[in-house]
Amino acid sequence: MREESEIREQYEFLQDELDSEEMNHESVRQMFTYYKRALGWVLEEEHM
């Protein structure tokens, strides 16, 4: 089971990266990969 702190850390990481001025197409694609992974964790927790 993922801890709330771990999910918050992932969210804050995504927020910082998306706010970065260095975001380009590849970076955006990578961020969505992280975002989908984080959502998967949350959904996994809800169904356990």
Secondary structure, DSSP 4 states (H G I P E B T S, - for coil): ---HHHHHHHHHHHHHHHH-TT--HHHHHHHHHHHHHHHHHHHHHHT-
